Amino acid sequence: MRKKFRVGVTRDLRMQDHTSQERDVGLDLLDKHSHVEWEFMSKSSNEITSEQISKYDAIINGGNKVTAQSLENSKQLTLIALFGAGFDYVDIQACTKNAILVSTTPDGVRRPVASSFMALILALSHGMMHKDNLIRAGRWNERHIDIGVGLVGKVLGLVGMGSIGSEVFRLAKPFGMRHVTYDPYVSSEQAEDVGAELVDLKTLMQISDFVCISCPLNEETYHLINEERLLMMKESAYFINVARGKIVDQKALTSVLEKKLIQGAGIDVFEQEPIDPNDPILSLDNVILSPHTLCMTDQCYRGIGESAVRSILEVADGKIPQNLIVNKEVLQNPDLTNKLNNYSTLKK
């Protein structure tokens, strides 16, 4: 009988920072539990292989694809704890079929991602990119030609008002903006609780001074923001996306920005990642770009890691994780119940 709960950690979470120190993702918390052992997985690749998965009870996944082929030898695997809130790179149906829980860490990313929205709102409204370019080009005397935009009375529109969207509205409250949101799964009462108005998508696109994408990527939201909807925006408005690139038709967004039909954009996510070095959006002077890492701070890494580790430890004790379970249907699978029952004896 096995004496340890085995955890594999994808190697993308082992990346070092500029001080050559390992990033702190909370793995030290696993060391405090004698019935749990962990290691970094053997290879670093875009997709986890069935060979890698076969010996683990749980995996902390930093962002590697998990396909049906990945799970071919997954009889032992019970949990994939995702490092973040997104799950579009995991075959959820295959996980459910194989009695594998998939958890995310919304509590770990809520404040860091919401802060990313505010960072882009402030940078765009103050013209930070343009002013940085001016001083680097020795054009000091032109500093008063283009002034920034004040936020008081402006309309902040969020497409999606889940955990992160609600936090954005809380952080933005002192700036005196009007808050509106489009989310078919949110009630007017829920919106009012964070000082927002619930509106339809067309209205949001038409009246917002800052259109922010804060919804998950799924079949409903793929290219939700297309050319038709982008053209609804005011010429003075800004577009911000730190959710998922495929929610937006990037070619349409690039065209709108090229033609100056909106004021500018702040983009942290792209349809293709990594982005093609020749992508035309990279040459535009009215967009701030970031490589899908804007929210990543030392506190963010630690917070997400601690959240993922909590899910690991709960499963190691034979319990259902308290974190968000993406594939709730798996809870009805008797094979999952059997796995959890076996783990409940490991600490004894």
N, C-alpha and C positions, 0 to 999 in steps of 0.2 A: 504493500500500500504506500502511495506517495506521502511524503512527510512535509513537502513544501508546495506553496502556491507560486508558480513560475510566471514571471512578468517579463515581456520583451519590450524594449523601448526603441523606437525607430531612430536611426543615427542622425537624422536631421535635427534632432533635439540636443545633439552633442556639440553643435557648432560653438566655437569659441568667439568671444568678443575681442575688441582691440587690445585688451590687457592680457590676452592669451590665457584667460581663466575660463573654466567651464561655466556656461550660463546656469544660473540657479533656477531649476524648474521644479523644485520641491521633492526630488527623488530621495533626499535624505530622510524623508518621512517614512519611506518604505523600510529603511534600515532598522527602524524601531520595533519592527514586528517579526519575531523569530520564525513564524510560519510562512513568511514571504521572502522570496529571493528574486532579484532582478538583474538584468544585464542589457547592454546595448546590443541590438540585433547585428547579425554577422555582416550584412551588406547594406550599402546605401544605394537605393534606386528609386525610380518614380513609382514602382509598383511592388507591393509586398508579394513574395512568392509563397507557394504552398509549402515548400521546404522550410522556409523561415518560420512559418506559422505553427508547424506541426508540434513543437515541443512546449508551447506556452498555454497557460490558462487565461492570460489576459495580455493585451497589447496597449501601450500608450502610443498613439499614432500622431506624429507631428504634421502629416499632410501627404502621406504616400497613398496611392490608389489601392483600393481593395476590391478585387473583382471576384466573380464566381470561381475563376481558376485559382485565385489566391486561397480559396477556402476548401480546396479539394481534400486536404489532409487536416481538417480542422476539428476533429472529434473532441479534442481536449479543450479547444478555445471556447471561452464563455463570455468574454467582454472585449470589445474594442473601445477604449476610452479615447475619444478624439480631442486633440489639443486645440480647442477653439469652439466656435459655434456653428461653423459650416460643416456640411456632410455630403456635398454633391460629388465628392470623389470616392465615395464608398457605395458598393452595390448593397443597398439596404435589404432588398428582397432576398438576396442570397444569404445575407446574415441571418435573417429571420428563419429561412428554410433550414439553416444549420444550427439553430438554437443558440445564436450569439447575440448578446445585448450590444447595442451601439449607444454610447452616451456622449453628450457634449458638455461644454463648460460655460454656459451663459453667464454664470455669476463671475467667472474669471475675466471675461472680455467686456462686460457691460460698461464699466467706467472707461477703460482704455479706448474702446472703439468710439464711445460717445465723445470723448475728449478729442479724438481724431476729427470728427465732424466739426467741432468747435475750432480746432486749429486751422482747418481749411476755410471755414467761414470768416475767421478773423484775418487770415492771410490774404484772402481774395478781396475782402472789403477794404483792407488797408493798402491794397496794391503792392504787397511785399515783393512779389516776383519782379514787377516792373521797376520798383525803386532799387532793388538789388542790382538789376542790370544797368540802371543809370549810373550808379556810383562806380561800378566796375569798368564802365566804358568812359569814365572821366567826364560825364555830362552833368556835373553838379548844378549848373545854372538852369537846367531844365526841371529841377525838382518840384517846382510849383505848377507845372503845366497840367499834369494829371493828378488830381486829388482823390482821396479815398471816398468810401461811401459809409455814412453813419448807419447804425443798426436800429436805432429807436424808431418804432413804427413800421419797420419793414416786416414782410411776411416770410416766415420760416415754414416751409412745407416739407413734411416727411412722408415718403411713400413707404409705408410700413411702420407700425407703432407697437412693436413688441417690447421686450426688455430693454434693448439698446435704444430704440426710438424714444421710449418714455424717459430714459436717462438723459438723452439729448435735450429734451424739453426742460427737464429739471435744471440742467447746467446752463441753458440759454435764458432762463427766466430773468436774471438781473439785467439783461441787455435791452429789455423793453420791446421785444418784437411781438407780433401777432403770430400765434402758433396754429397751424392747420395740418391735418393728416388725412391720408387715404389708406384705409385698411379694412377690407371686407370682414375681418374676423374680430374687429374691435367695436364695442358699442359706444354710443354717444356719451354714456355715463363714464366709461373708462377713459375716454379722451378728455372729458371735463376734469377728471381727477388729477390730470397733469397740466391743466390749463390750456388744452387744445380743442379746436373745433374739428368735427368729423365732416369731411366734404368728399365729393366724388373726384375721380382722378383728373377729369377735364378741368374742373374748377381749380384744383390744386396747381396744375401746370400753368394755368392762365394767370393766376393772381400772385403766385409766390415769387419773392425776390431771391430766395435760395431754395432750389429743389434738391432735396437730399434723399438718396436711395438707402433705405434701411430695412429691406425685406429679404427673406431667404430666396435662393434660386430653386425653382421647381418648374413643373410643366406649366403652371399658371403664370409664372413670372418671367419665363424666358422671352427676351425681347419685349417685355412689357413696355419699356420706354423705346419707342420706335421713332421714325422720322415724323410721322403725323403728330405725335405727342410732343416731340421736341420743338416743333414749329409753333406749338401753342404758347410757348414761353415768351415772356417779355424780352425785348432787346437788352434791357438793363439787368436781366436776371443772370444768376450764376447756377451752375449745375455741379452737384457733388455726389460721387459714388465711392463708398468704402465698403460696399456689401459684396457683390459678385459681379464680374464683368459681363457675363452673358445675360444679365437682366436688361442690359442696354445694347441697342444696335450701334456698335462702335463706329461703323462707317458713317451712319447717319449723324452721330454726335460729332465726328470729325468734320463732316461737311458743314454742319451748323456753326461750328467754331471757326472754320476757315472763312466762311462768308460773313462772320461777325454778326450773326443773327441773334446770338446771346452774348452777354458781356464776357463770360469766361467760365472756366470749370476747374475743379479739383478732383483728380482721379487717382485712386489707389489700387484699382482692380481693372483687369482687361479681359477681353474675350479670349485672347490667346496669351497664356502665361508659360514661360517668359515671353514678353512682347518681342515681336520681330524688330530688330534694330533699324529697319527701313520703314517701319510703320509711320505714315504721314502725321499722326497725332504728335509724334516726338518733335516735329519741327515747328509746332505752333507756339506763338508767344503769349497766348492768352489762356494757358492751361498750366496748372501745377500738377506734376506727376510724382508718384511714389510707387515702389515695387512691391505692393501688397504687404507692406510692413509698417505702415504709418502708426498703428496702435502699439507696436512692439517696444515696450520699455522694460527695464529690469523688474518693475513692479508687476507689469502685465505677464511676463514670463513666469514669475513666481506664483502669481494668483491663479493663472490657468493651470499650472502644474499641480498646485495644491488641490485644486478642484478635481482634476483627473485622478490624482492619487486617492482622494476620498472614495471615488467610485471603485477603484481597484480594491481598496481595503474592505469596503462593504461587500463586494462579491467574494473576496477571500474568506469572509466570515459567513458566507452562505446567504447573503441578503441582497435584495434588489437595490441598486444605487438610488440615492435621492436626487441625483442630477437628472437633467432632462434625458429621457430615453426616446430616441428617435423612432425606433421600431417597437411600439407598444404591443403590437400583435404577438410578439415573441413571448410575452408574459403568459400566454395561454398554451405554450408548447411544453408538453410533459418532459421532454428531453432537457429543457432548461431547468425545470424543477429538480430533476434527478442530479444534474451537475451541482446545483446550489446546495442540495442536501449533502452531497459528498464533501463539499468544502466546509460545512459547518462543524466537521469533526477534526479539522486540521489543527486547531489551537489546543485541542485536548491532549 
